Amino acid sequence: MAFKRKAIPKDIFFDGKMNIVWKDGAHTSYDYWQLRTSCPCAGCVDEITGEKILDDDTVPKDVHPVRSAYIGNYALEILWSDDHDTGIYTFDKLRDTYPHEVKTIN
Ligand SMILES: [Zn+2]
């Protein structure tokens, strides 16, 4: 069965928020702290129960990405300023699931 991926980023940039411009022209932006506290890794979310382990209060309010890298063509790995680097954010979830704002491009 063919799987067609719709969430393909064209450009990712950081300007106090993380911004993704998608191939279909949509533009979404992400608050750093919200994105950090949505980290899906096994250290932040229980892999079996899906329950969140991370205590949001332990994440500095000024947390920001230090480095980011594409993982294949399906996800983004972010190294955060609090030294957390195990989070892999899939583009599908960035597009639909993680807290974001939809921007309009003029
Ligand atoms: Zn994590």
Residues whose N, C-alpha, C, O or C-beta is under 5 A from the ligand:
A	BS01	ZN	C39 P40 C41 G43 C44 G87
